[in-house]
Amino acid sequence: ASFYSQSAGQVMNVTVQPYEIVPRVMDGARAITHPLPPEFIDLPVIVNRAALSGYAGAINRAGLRVYPKIGGAAWSLYNRGRQRGKTYAASTGAPIEGDVTGFVDQYNADWAYAAELWRNALSQYRRESETDSLGSSSNEKSRAEQDCDSRLDATWSFGRCNVHSVSPY
């Protein structure tokens, strides 16, 4: 669990392990903080509701956080098994489906941006390969491309003649 002290400007991270509680104080300058709502459902009640809704296995880890994407706080529950974690609204206890963090949306946006950059780069390459040395676009094959096409051991690709070596064996 993490606790932010506004007056000290620090975060205390508390890790609870069997037979050990490890507190660690960190600089809170980069801490992203959102206040918890005045009323939220306690963890034991959320765990009971999760079990009633079919969440199987012992809870290994739980966290209460405010997620701006959903406009409120949510409990995230995880177990040691293969089952993926579940998220529940802290104010109502209702299960929340989908990504509450915004990670998936950002991941998809990043890949869409990268794909757009590649499309632009490749379309520029195609435009350059479709123009002759004078810069004019032409559907006619260049002399070099015609010479390459006339060879049986070569193919024209990426703006050059690629000769294929043929093994005598």
Protein Blocks (a to p, Z undefined) as FASTA:
>chain_A
ZZddfklopacdddddehiacdddddfklpccddddfbdcdfklmmmmmmmnopacjdfb
dcddddfknopacdddddfblbdcddddfklopacedjfklmmmmmmmmmmmmmmmmmmm
mmmmmmmmmpcfkopacfbdcfklmmmmmpmkbcceehiacdddddfZZ
